[in-house]
Amino acid sequence: MKPMSQGNENIVPEAWKSAFPAQIRFEYLPETKTIPFKLIEKIIKIYHKGIYPEMELDEEQVGKILRIND
């Protein structure tokens, strides 16, 4: 995916049942890969309120996720 806008609040107010007002538009690219969450959940170390992964990953986590489909 490729970001197509600056971040803003409520670009699509009904998205995620309005639970996440901070949003950014993305463009899907042909080379975009989808990795099932079950494959990365053990790599992500910190969860917000025990539910959602933190939005910032460290370099080690990113490297491990990128190697999943190798």
C-alpha positions in Angstrom: 0.0 0.0 0.0 1.0 3.6 -0.6 -0.2 6.6 1.5 -2.3 8.9 -0.6 -3.0 11.7 1.9 -1.9 13.4 5.0 -3.4 12.0 8.2 -6.6 13.6 9.3 -9.5 12.9 11.6 -12.7 11.2 10.4 -11.8 10.9 6.7 -14.4 8.1 6.6 -16.3 8.7 9.9 -18.1 5.3 9.8 -14.9 3.3 9.3 -14.1 0.9 12.1 -17.4 1.9 13.7 -15.9 5.3 14.4 -13.5 3.8 16.9 -10.4 5.2 15.2 -10.8 8.8 14.1 -7.2 9.3 13.1 -7.0 8.1 9.5 -5.1 8.2 6.3 -6.0 7.2 2.7 -4.0 4.4 1.1 -3.7 3.2 -2.5 -3.4 -0.6 -3.0 -0.5 -1.5 -5.3 -0.2 -4.7 -7.3 2.8 -5.9 -5.3 0.9 -5.4 -2.0 1.2 -8.6 0.1 -1.3 -9.5 2.8 0.1 -11.3 5.8 -2.5 -13.0 8.0 -2.4 -11.6 11.6 -1.9 -15.1 13.0 1.6 -15.2 11.4 2.7 -11.9 12.9 1.0 -11.9 16.3 3.9 -13.6 18.0 6.3 -11.0 16.5 4.4 -8.0 17.8 5.4 -7.6 21.4 3.2 -4.9 22.9 -0.5 -4.6 22.7 -2.6 -1.5 23.5 -5.1 -2.5 26.2 -4.3 -6.1 25.5 -6.2 -6.0 22.2 -4.7 -3.9 19.4 -1.0 -4.0 18.4 1.0 -0.9 18.9 1.3 1.0 15.7 5.0 1.4 15.9 7.2 -1.6 15.3 10.9 -1.7 16.0 13.5 -2.6 13.4 13.7 -6.2 14.6 9.9 -6.7 14.4 9.8 -5.3 10.8 12.6 -7.5 9.7 10.9 -10.6 11.0 7.6 -9.7 9.4 9.2 -9.0 6.0 10.9 -12.5 6.1 7.6 -14.3 6.7 6.9 -14.9 3.0 10.5 -15.5 1.9 
